[in-house]
Amino acid sequence: MPSSRTGLLLDVDGPIASPTTRTVPPQIINDLLTLAAAGWPVVFNTGRSDQFIQEQVLAPMLAAGIPEGVRFFAICEKGAAWFSFDGTGAGEVLVDLDLALSLSFGDDIRDLVEEKYAHMMFFDETKRAMVSVEQSLSASSADYLRAQKLFDADAFDILHSHDMGACRLAREEPDSSGNIDYRIDPTIISSDIESVRVGKDLGAERALKLLAPFTEIPLRWRTVGDSRTDYAMADYLHEHGYGVAHVDVRPSDGVPATPYPVLTEGNLINEAAGAAFLARCVASLEGPPVERPAP
């Protein structure tokens, strides 16, 4: 695996940031800086907001020292917003307003959370296009996941009251008719209400466009994620002729059949698995890595 021509397309929650603390371990920050300095294009492809990336990824990288000439890219809100950053800080945040939900809908979701679910979740004020709620750090995972199902049902009702179009849960089978406009995408710590046009595949498409003015696009990629929707990154790259393997840091959710390799880190999950993968990438700078296929 030639180190200078391998790209990294990384989900943030799970493989990079701990779903428990919502912070990024220092070793991951250091390894990402090492890989980027060695010529690896590093792109974050996340449902998180640009503010989260600036606080939890950019800030510790600046504190550690981003080498001169190194630039990172962040695709946020599953492709609806994006920016780049280097040792001078963050560049302009761009937003595709065609993908943004209405402010009045967001206001109603905020009111819903405050009135019924404030003990379990909070409204994410940092999103620019999608509408999201997130598990409170004080709530247990089991309690939150029970409340999440009730919240998702209430959010459906609010969507319908705004006459915004058809909506579905992301965990349901896609509607082949193409008549769905919005979806509610529940994760283990959040629910995102979003246009069906956003997704990790859109993020991958934007990543390639952002990289193109700065570097030759690598032919070989590693995508990293913790949910089934993250496989869309590798799907997009594979369909467009790139060599790709997907690293699944929570394979217990089920590893789908894919035309490309799926890698895991043994019994490690979430940021521990992400850290182990990145450490092997750093080690590969002096020799080919030993990659572990999914069981």
Kinemage of the C-alpha trace (Angstrom):
@kinemage 1
@onewidth
@group {chain A} dominant
@subgroup {mainchain}
@vectorlist {calphas} color= white
{ca met a 1} P 0.000 0.000 0.000
{ca pro a 2} L 1.934 3.075 -1.143
{ca ser a 3} L 1.618 5.458 1.803
{ca ser a 4} L 1.492 8.639 -0.265
{ca arg a 5} L -1.336 7.490 -2.487
{ca thr a 6} L -3.826 6.044 -0.007
{ca gly a 7} L -6.782 8.179 1.041
{ca leu a 8} L -8.666 8.017 4.329
{ca leu a 9} L -12.394 8.784 4.441
{ca leu a 10} L -13.414 8.730 8.085
{ca asp a 11} L -16.699 8.811 9.934
{ca val a 12} L -16.184 10.675 13.216
{ca asp a 13} L -18.610 9.388 15.863
{ca gly a 14} L -17.457 5.883 16.748
{ca pro a 15} L -14.182 5.337 14.896
{ca ile a 16} L -12.617 8.705 15.807
{ca ala a 17} L -14.650 10.291 18.608
{ca ser a 18} L -15.804 8.203 21.563
{ca pro a 19} L -19.608 7.779 21.575
{ca thr a 20} L -19.387 7.932 25.376
{ca thr a 21} L -17.308 11.082 25.892
{ca arg a 22} L -17.745 12.635 22.392
{ca thr a 23} L -14.022 13.458 22.415
{ca val a 24} L -11.109 12.232 20.269
{ca pro a 25} L -8.248 10.379 22.018
{ca pro a 26} L -4.858 12.135 21.729
{ca gln a 27} L -3.242 9.122 20.034
{ca ile a 28} L -5.782 9.303 17.198
{ca ile a 29} L -5.049 13.009 16.764
{ca asn a 30} L -1.305 12.318 16.632
{ca asp a 31} L -1.654 9.442 14.171
{ca leu a 32} L -3.885 11.470 11.845
{ca leu a 33} L -1.309 14.263 11.853
{ca thr a 34} L 1.464 11.770 11.114
{ca leu a 35} L -0.419 10.221 8.207
{ca ala a 36} L -1.400 13.564 6.720
{ca ala a 37} L 2.195 14.790 6.979
{ca ala a 38} L 3.274 11.628 5.119
{ca gly a 39} L 1.004 12.508 2.198
{ca trp a 40} L -2.180 10.607 3.040
{ca pro a 41} L -5.279 12.659 2.123
{ca val a 42} L -7.489 12.688 5.237
{ca val a 43} L -11.166 13.579 4.905
{ca phe a 44} L -13.749 13.439 7.689
{ca asn a 45} L -17.171 12.384 6.403
{ca thr a 46} L -19.645 12.811 9.229
{ca gly a 47} L -23.171 13.647 10.255
{ca arg a 48} L -21.692 15.996 12.833
{ca ser a 49} L -21.746 19.778 12.455
{ca asp a 50} L -18.780 21.892 11.445
{ca gln a 51} L -18.722 23.307 14.979
{ca phe a 52} L -18.262 19.842 16.461
{ca ile a 53} L -15.366 19.119 14.094
{ca gln a 54} L -13.761 22.453 14.902
{ca glu a 55} L -14.029 21.846 18.651
{ca gln a 56} L -13.238 18.127 18.867
{ca val a 57} L -10.875 17.583 15.907
{ca leu a 58} L -9.416 20.894 14.725
{ca ala a 59} L -8.722 22.368 18.176
{ca pro a 60} L -6.647 19.415 19.460
{ca met a 61} L -4.847 19.199 16.119
{ca leu a 62} L -3.919 22.877 16.339
{ca ala a 63} L -2.732 22.314 19.905
{ca ala a 64} L -0.599 19.376 18.756
{ca gly a 65} L 0.656 21.302 15.725
{ca ile a 66} L -0.560 20.857 12.138
{ca pro a 67} L 2.535 20.713 9.891
{ca glu a 68} L 2.944 23.397 7.272
{ca gly a 69} L 1.436 22.393 3.946
{ca val a 70} L -0.984 19.865 5.482
{ca arg a 71} L -4.677 20.419 4.825
{ca phe a 72} L -7.615 18.405 6.153
{ca phe a 73} L -11.147 18.356 4.765
{ca ala a 74} L -14.399 17.943 6.675
{ca ile a 75} L -17.690 16.943 5.063
{ca cys a 76} L -20.365 17.628 7.675
{ca glu a 77} L -24.065 16.839 8.026
{ca lys a 78} L -23.646 13.957 5.570
{ca gly a 79} L -22.663 16.186 2.699
{ca ala a 80} L -24.784 19.273 3.385
{ca ala a 81} L -21.899 21.392 4.722
{ca trp a 82} L -18.127 21.326 4.254
{ca phe a 83} L -14.880 23.166 4.941
{ca ser a 84} L -11.127 22.637 5.069
{ca phe a 85} L -8.591 23.467 7.737
{ca asp a 86} L -4.838 23.727 8.186
{ca gly a 87} L -2.377 25.157 10.659
{ca thr a 88} L -3.988 28.600 10.365
{ca gly a 89} L -7.435 27.319 11.353
{ca ala a 90} L -10.708 26.667 9.569
{ca gly a 91} L -11.657 27.979 6.166
{ca glu a 92} L -15.100 29.147 5.112
{ca val a 93} L -17.955 26.756 5.865
{ca leu a 94} L -20.099 26.169 2.777
{ca val a 95} L -23.684 24.912 2.994
{ca asp a 96} L -25.983 23.456 0.347
{ca leu a 97} L -29.155 25.318 1.281
{ca asp a 98} L -31.205 23.142 -1.069
{ca leu a 99} L -30.679 20.341 1.467
{ca ala a 100} L -31.684 22.388 4.516
{ca leu a 101} L -34.858 21.766 6.492
{ca ser a 102} L -37.054 24.731 7.384
{ca leu a 103} L -36.350 26.825 10.478
{ca ser a 104} L -39.951 26.458 11.626
{ca phe a 105} L -39.662 22.672 11.574
{ca gly a 106} L -36.484 22.890 13.625
{ca asp a 107} L -38.241 25.167 16.108
{ca asp a 108} L -41.004 22.607 16.587
{ca ile a 109} L -38.511 19.793 17.153
{ca arg a 110} L -36.670 21.941 19.697
{ca asp a 111} L -39.975 22.567 21.515
{ca leu a 112} L -40.754 18.835 21.451
{ca val a 113} L -37.429 17.994 23.073
{ca glu a 114} L -37.815 20.660 25.743
{ca glu a 115} L -41.368 19.618 26.576
{ca lys a 116} L -41.040 15.807 26.579
{ca tyr a 117} L -37.473 14.548 26.259
{ca ala a 118} L -35.127 17.027 27.942
{ca his a 119} L -34.145 14.409 30.543
{ca met a 120} L -32.830 12.095 27.798
{ca met a 121} L -31.647 14.228 24.886
{ca phe a 122} L -30.854 17.727 23.704
{ca phe a 123} L -31.495 19.663 20.504
{ca asp a 124} L -28.309 20.196 18.485
{ca glu a 125} L -28.145 23.947 17.904
{ca thr a 126} L -25.041 23.665 15.699
{ca lys a 127} L -26.616 22.012 12.656
{ca arg a 128} L -27.006 24.170 9.555
{ca ala a 129} L -29.083 21.895 7.286
{ca met a 130} L -30.392 18.826 9.098
{ca val a 131} L -32.270 18.756 12.401
{ca ser a 132} L -30.706 16.572 15.087
{ca val a 133} L -31.163 15.555 18.688
{ca glu a 134} L -28.519 13.781 20.757
{ca gln a 135} L -28.362 11.639 23.878
{ca ser a 136} L -27.546 13.583 27.025
{ca leu a 137} L -24.319 12.449 28.657
{ca ser a 138} L -26.260 11.951 31.896
{ca ala a 139} L -28.709 9.482 30.295
{ca ser a 140} L -27.975 5.771 30.089
{ca ser a 141} L -27.785 4.219 26.647
{ca ala a 142} L -30.682 1.835 27.358
{ca asp a 143} L -32.951 4.622 28.604
{ca tyr a 144} L -32.050 6.857 25.691
{ca leu a 145} L -32.724 4.190 23.069
{ca arg a 146} L -36.173 3.567 24.555
{ca ala a 147} L -36.949 7.291 24.499
{ca gln a 148} L -35.532 7.583 20.983
{ca lys a 149} L -38.255 5.368 19.524
{ca leu a 150} L -40.931 7.598 21.049
{ca phe a 151} L -39.167 10.733 19.854
{ca asp a 152} L -38.861 9.406 16.305
{ca ala a 153} L -42.602 8.737 16.211
{ca asp a 154} L -43.353 12.261 17.450
{ca ala a 155} L -40.946 13.717 14.884
{ca phe a 156} L -42.851 11.866 12.157
{ca asp a 157} L -46.037 13.579 13.269
{ca ile a 158} L -44.381 16.997 13.188
{ca leu a 159} L -43.027 16.360 9.698
{ca his a 160} L -46.507 15.548 8.492
{ca ser a 161} L -47.957 18.642 10.188
{ca his a 162} L -45.529 20.788 8.205
{ca asp a 163} L -46.604 19.120 4.959
{ca met a 164} L -42.951 18.592 4.070
{ca gly a 165} L -43.483 15.435 2.060
{ca ala a 166} L -43.058 11.730 2.676
{ca cys a 167} L -40.665 10.487 5.338
{ca arg a 168} L -39.303 7.121 6.470
{ca leu a 169} L -37.004 5.692 9.110
{ca ala a 170} L -33.525 4.992 7.760
{ca arg a 171} L -33.612 1.506 9.298
{ca glu a 172} L -36.593 0.623 7.106
{ca glu a 173} L -36.276 -0.735 3.570
{ca pro a 174} L -35.865 2.113 1.049
{ca asp a 175} L -38.885 3.162 -0.971
{ca ser a 176} L -38.153 2.112 -4.543
{ca ser a 177} L -40.745 4.549 -5.880
{ca gly a 178} L -38.469 7.501 -5.182
{ca asn a 179} L -41.320 9.348 -3.467
{ca ile a 180} L -39.576 9.773 -0.109
{ca asp a 181} L -38.339 13.300 0.645
{ca tyr a 182} L -36.984 13.024 4.180
{ca arg a 183} L -35.797 10.356 6.580
{ca ile a 184} L -35.207 10.010 10.282
{ca asp a 185} L -31.841 8.339 10.788
{ca pro a 186} L -31.449 6.999 14.353
{ca thr a 187} L -27.973 6.114 15.622
{ca ile a 188} L -26.892 4.813 19.020
{ca ile a 189} L -26.584 8.392 20.350
{ca ser a 190} L -28.757 10.582 18.093
{ca ser a 191} L -31.569 10.984 15.599
{ca asp a 192} L -30.972 13.011 12.433
{ca ile a 193} L -33.909 14.325 10.441
{ca glu a 194} L -32.618 15.022 6.964
{ca ser a 195} L -33.184 15.197 3.246
{ca val a 196} L -32.913 11.807 1.558
{ca arg a 197} L -30.355 13.403 -0.756
{ca val a 198} L -27.727 13.616 1.976
{ca gly a 199} L -25.664 10.586 2.946
{ca lys a 200} L -22.172 9.198 3.246
{ca asp a 201} L -22.115 8.630 -0.527
{ca leu a 202} L -22.759 12.349 -1.105
{ca gly a 203} L -19.979 13.014 1.376
{ca ala a 204} L -17.628 10.784 -0.603
{ca glu a 205} L -18.514 12.610 -3.815
{ca arg a 206} L -17.812 15.972 -2.195
{ca ala a 207} L -14.539 14.648 -0.775
{ca leu a 208} L -13.185 13.847 -4.219
{ca lys a 209} L -14.206 17.276 -5.530
{ca leu a 210} L -12.565 19.047 -2.610
{ca leu a 211} L -9.314 17.137 -2.966
{ca ala a 212} L -9.016 17.595 -6.741
{ca pro a 213} L -7.615 21.171 -6.728
{ca phe a 214} L -4.942 20.273 -4.166
{ca thr a 215} L -3.673 16.809 -5.041
{ca glu a 216} L -3.948 13.916 -7.432
{ca ile a 217} L -6.838 11.760 -6.244
{ca pro a 218} L -5.488 8.535 -4.717
{ca leu a 219} L -6.481 5.330 -6.462
{ca arg a 220} L -6.593 3.453 -3.176
{ca trp a 221} L -8.810 4.256 -0.191
{ca arg a 222} L -9.742 3.110 3.273
{ca thr a 223} L -13.162 4.137 4.567
{ca val a 224} L -13.916 3.805 8.274
{ca gly a 225} L -17.280 3.755 10.017
{ca asp a 226} L -19.397 2.283 12.785
{ca ser a 227} L -22.812 1.845 11.152
{ca arg a 228} L -24.335 0.211 8.097
{ca thr a 229} L -24.942 3.614 6.465
{ca asp a 230} L -21.175 4.249 6.505
{ca tyr a 231} L -20.678 1.524 3.909
{ca ala a 232} L -22.059 4.020 1.370
{ca met a 233} L -18.636 5.703 1.378
{ca ala a 234} L -16.940 2.546 0.139
{ca asp a 235} L -19.844 1.781 -2.208
{ca tyr a 236} L -19.398 5.141 -3.929
{ca leu a 237} L -15.637 4.806 -4.290
{ca his a 238} L -15.897 1.227 -5.567
{ca glu a 239} L -18.581 2.160 -8.096
{ca his a 240} L -16.342 4.948 -9.415
{ca gly a 241} L -13.356 2.720 -9.999
{ca tyr a 242} L -11.280 3.232 -6.876
{ca gly a 243} L -9.690 0.426 -4.922
{ca val a 244} L -11.269 0.489 -1.468
{ca ala a 245} L -11.578 -1.515 1.718
{ca his a 246} L -14.017 -0.567 4.474
{ca val a 247} L -13.022 -0.717 8.133
{ca asp a 248} L -16.030 -1.537 10.334
{ca val a 249} L -15.445 -0.605 13.970
{ca arg a 250} L -18.745 -2.083 15.169
{ca pro a 251} L -19.219 -5.264 13.101
{ca ser a 252} L -21.598 -6.790 15.648
{ca asp a 253} L -24.361 -4.804 13.925
{ca gly a 254} L -23.868 -7.106 10.938
{ca val a 255} L -21.404 -7.049 8.059
{ca pro a 256} L -23.178 -6.907 4.679
{ca ala a 257} L -21.980 -8.651 1.550
{ca thr a 258} L -19.785 -6.239 -0.403
{ca pro a 259} L -17.706 -6.334 -3.610
{ca tyr a 260} L -14.736 -4.931 -1.666
{ca pro a 261} L -12.913 -6.159 1.462
{ca val a 262} L -14.303 -5.375 4.921
{ca leu a 263} L -11.737 -5.114 7.710
{ca thr a 264} L -12.133 -5.223 11.489
{ca glu a 265} L -9.871 -4.876 14.508
{ca gly a 266} L -10.600 -8.144 16.294
{ca asn a 267} L -12.687 -7.634 19.421
{ca leu a 268} L -12.017 -3.891 19.566
{ca ile a 269} L -14.898 -1.506 18.819
{ca asn a 270} L -15.531 2.204 18.336
{ca glu a 271} L -12.585 4.551 18.942
{ca ala a 272} L -10.404 1.705 20.268
{ca ala a 273} L -10.780 -0.038 16.903
{ca gly a 274} L -10.238 3.247 15.074
{ca ala a 275} L -7.064 3.873 17.056
{ca ala a 276} L -5.757 0.368 16.324
{ca phe a 277} L -6.414 0.792 12.597
{ca leu a 278} L -4.696 4.173 12.456
{ca ala a 279} L -1.736 2.854 14.441
{ca arg a 280} L -1.297 0.102 11.841
{ca cys a 281} L -1.478 2.732 9.100
{ca val a 282} L 1.308 4.687 10.787
{ca ala a 283} L 3.357 1.507 11.120
{ca ser a 284} L 2.802 0.863 7.407
{ca leu a 285} L 4.754 3.991 6.556
{ca glu a 286} L 7.842 1.840 7.006
{ca gly a 287} L 6.375 -1.324 5.474
{ca pro a 288} L 3.135 -2.929 4.222
{ca pro a 289} L 0.364 -3.206 6.856
{ca val a 290} L -1.162 -6.458 8.039
{ca glu a 291} L -4.893 -6.030 7.526
{ca arg a 292} L -7.529 -8.067 9.324
{ca pro a 293} L -10.540 -9.106 7.229
{ca ala a 294} L -13.970 -9.173 8.833
{ca pro a 295} L -14.877 -12.553 10.338
